[in-house]
Amino acid sequence: MPAFLFYMILIFTIAADQDTADVVRWLHRFDADFLRINENDSVQVHYLDLCNNQLVLNINGRYISLEDIDMVWYRKGSLLRNMPFTGNEAFDRYLRQEREKLEAYVALLLEQKPHLGTFLGRHPNKLEVLQAAQNLGLKIPATYICTSSEAIAQVQSNHPMLITKTINHPISLDSQEVWLSMYTQRIDKNTSELPANFGASLVQEGIAKMGDIRVVVFDGVCYGMLVFSQNNEQTQIDFRQIPEGYSHQVTPFQLPKAIEAKVMQLLEQFDIAFASVDLIYSKDKAYYFLEFNPSGQFGMTSIPCNYQLDKKIAQYLINNAKKTN
């Protein structure tokens, strides 16, 4: 077996993630031992002894054992990457299913280590999360799943303003001709203009906003930001849909203690220690929980509010890696 190389901190991410790059700059400055793994890197299981809890990963031809890893930061992407396939569609579908089961078990082993982020909990069920939030006493928008224009009309009778968003986590569709990203959109068509039947769609009442709140939860602390999203017509429904050349007016913001405690309790219920959390601050001065993302962006909150989360995360990774030595 080839000689093992030692890396203190293992980082799973993607090349385009600026938040990872910002943390990595601090890791370099602190002279930390780490290995960043991007989507084009090859990561495969070289050896796994289930009975003795032994795992060796082959990362770009380098062999790293579970014992060598002191800290794992799961940021984005898969764990096992660029595994070989045969070109046969049916058989490759089976190989992907095999990989998914193996990948889930590798995640269990890695998450026994000190870690930040979670592969297994990276895509929480949005409907389950909303129900749990409501059970904890957080306000949520009235939420429906509709599959027909008739169902939309029924909902509209109670909520004149409706929005729709993805049930699952959104994706971006990229091609040579066009790049499409999925945003929350207002349903502004008459039901007569909609198809009679369509795929299951998440529909919510539209809340009259004072602004949007983004909170980054890290190491037991809530780092909040209020976004004055209503200052621009294009960002009133989804504050991420920013016109070219436009910058939001934002300010650091602290949630009321009672709301903050319920948000923390919600994350604990889903075993999530790091997440970006979205809420609405309504015109009637109420707080509406929308969702949380365990792999959400934090630089967009940290930089304008001067929270220095990139530095704090780098220090957290190093300090928790040292605790295992």
N, C-alpha and C positions, 0 to 999 in steps of 0.2 A: 504494500500500500504506500502511495507517495507520502512524503513528509507533510505534516499539517502546518498551515500558516495560522498565526494567532491574530484575531481581530477582537477588540474589546466590545465595540458597538456595531450591531448589524442594522442597516437602514434599508427598508423596502419602500421604494417610491417610483416616480416616473421622472424622466429627464426634464419635462416642461414645468415641473412644480417649483415655483419661485420660493415658496415658503421653505422647502427643503434646502434650497441653495443658500438662503439666508442663515439657516441654522448651521449648515456645513461650514460656512465662513467662520463662524465662532468656534466650531470644533477644531478647525485648522489653527485658529489663533490660540486656543487652549492646548494645542499640541496633543489632541486626543487620538487614540487608536480607533479607527472606524472603517467600515466598508459600506459604501453607498451602492445599492443595486437598483438599476433602472430597467425599463421594460425591454430593452434590447439585449440585456445581459442574459446569460444562460444559467439557470439554477435548476439542478436536478438532485434527486436523492441518490447518493453514491452507495450508502449502506445504512440499513436500519435494523437494529436488533430490538424487537418489541419487548421481549421478556426482560432484557437488561437495560431498557430505556436508553439505548445508544443510537445516535443519529449522526451521520456524516453527510454534509452537503457538498456537491461539486458545483462551485461557482466560477464560471469561466475557466475551468481547468484547475482551480485551486480548491483544496480540500479543507473544510472547516467542520470540526466536530462540535456537538452540542456543548461539551465541556468547555470549549474555547470561547463560547459566546457568553458575555457577561450582561449585555443589555440589548434589547430589541426595540427598535422604533418602527412600527408599522405605520406608514404614511398613506401609500396608495398602491394600487396594482395587485397583481397576483403574487404568490410566494414561489411557486414552481413556474419557471419561465423558459420559453423557447424549447419546449420538449419536442423531440422528433415525432413526425407523423408519417403515414404511409402514402397518402394521396388517395386512398380509397375512402369515399365519403362515409359509408356505413361503418367501416371498421374504425375510422378516425373518430367518429361520434362515440363509439364504445371506449376508445382510448382516452378521450376527454372525460368521460364519466369515471373511468379508473383514476385519472389524474385528480379529479375533484375530490374523490374519497381520500386519496393519499395526501393531498394538499391540506384537507381539513385535519388529518391526524398530525401532520407536521406542524400545523398551527397550534394544536393542543400542546405539543412538546415545546415549541418556542414560547408560548404564553405561560409556561411554567417558570420561565426566566423573568427577571425584572423587565418590564416592558411598558411602552407608551403606545397607545393606539391598539386596535384589535382587528385582526383579519376576520375572525369568526363573527364579530358583531358589526362589521363595516357597513352593512346595508340593513338597518332595522326596518321592520314593517311599519310603514307610515300610519296605517290604519290602527295597528296595535298600539303604537306610540300615542296617537291622539286619544284613544280610549283610556289609556293609562294616565295620561295627563289630566283628563277630565275627572277620573276617579280620585286623583290627588287634590282636586279642587282648583285646578288651573282652568281659566276660561279658554275655550277653543271656538273657532267659527263653526256654525252649523254645517255638518259635513254629510255628503250623500255620494252614492255611486249610482250613476245613471247610464242606461243603455239605449234610450229612445228619446225622441223629441217630446213624446207624451209625458215622460218622467220629468224632463226639464221644465215643461209647462207647469206641472204640479208643484215643483220646487219654487218656481218663479212666483207662484201665487202667495207664497209666504216670505220670499226674499227677492225683491225687485232687482237688486244688484247681485250678480253671481260671477264667480271666477272659476277657472278650471286649471288643474295642474296634474303632473304625473302621479300615478299611484306608486310606482317604483322610483328609484333614484333617476334623475334625468340624465340623458346622454347627449352628445353632440354628433351630428351627422356631417361628415366632411367628405368632399369630393373635389375633383378638379374644377367643377362648375360653380359650386356653392358650398357655404358652411352654414349649417343650421344648428342653433342651440335651443334647448327647450326652456321656455320661461312660463311663469304663471300668466294667464291671459284672462281678460274679462270676456264674458259671454254677452256679446252685444247684438246678436242676431235674434230676430223673431223666431219663435219655434217653427213657424211655417217654412223658414229658410233652411232649417236643419234637416239632415236625413232622418227618415222615419226610425231607423235603427242604426246603431253604431257600437263600436267596442266599448267595454266598460271604462267609464271616465269618472275621475274624482271631481266633484263639484262642491264648492263651498259658498256660503254667503259672503258677499263683499263687505268688509268692515271699513267704515269711514275713518281714515287714519289722521292722526297728528304726525306720525312718522313711523319708521321701522326701527327695530332694536336688534342688533347683532351682539351676542354674548359669546365669548370664548371661555370655556371652562377648562382650567388647567391646574393641576396640583391643588385641588380643593378651593380655588379662587375663581370668582366670576369677573371677567374683564369685559365691561360693557361699552357699547357705542350706540348713540342715537343718530339715526340717519334722517335728515330732513328731506324725505323722498317726495313730499308733496309739492316741492318748489318747482318741479319739472313735470310736465304732463306725461312724458314717456316713462318716467320712473314711478308713477303713482301706484301702479298695480304691482310691479316687480322692480325693486330698487336696483337690481343687477342689470337691468336693460338700459344702460347708460348711453346717451347720444355721444357721438364722436366729439371730442373736445370739451365735454362737460365734466365737472367734478362736483360731487355731492358736498353739501355743507354737513359736517358731522361734529359731534362733541362727545367726550367721555361721559359715560352714563352708568349710574348704579341702580340696579333694580331694587324695589322695596324689599326689605328683609324677608317678608312672608312669601313673596313671589320667588325670590332667590332660593329660599329653603325648599320650596316645592320643585323647582327646576333641578336642584341638586338631588333631591329624593328620587325624581324621575330617572335621572341618569344612573343613580345607584341601583335602581330596580332593574335596569338593563345591563348592569355591570360595565358601565362606560365611565372612564376616568378623564377622557379628553373629548371635547366636542365643540363645534360651533352651533349655537342655538339661535333660532329666529323667532321673534315675537313682534306683535303689533302694539303700538300705543295708540289707542283710539281717541276720537274727538270727545268722547264722553269720559276720558281719562281712565280707561280700563286697559288691562294687559291681556292680550290674547296670545297663547302659545301656538306656534305653527309647526315646528319640527326641529330635530337636531341631526347633525351630520358628524359622525365620529372621524371623518376624514376631511372636514371642512377647512376652508381657508382661514388663516389667522392673521396674516400680514395686513390684510385690508382693514382690520381692526387695530392691530398693534401699532402700525406705522403712524397713522394720523393721530392716535391717542397717546403715542409715546409710551406704550406699555413694555417695549423691548422684549417681547415674547420670544423672539428668535434667540436672544442671549440666554434667557431664562430656561428655555427648552434645552439648549446645548449644555448648560450647567446641570440641569436635571439628569440628562442622559449620562454625563460623566460621573456625577455623584452616586447615582444608583448602580452604575457599573463598578465603581470602586467598592461598594458595599459587599460585593460577591467575592472580593479578593482578600 
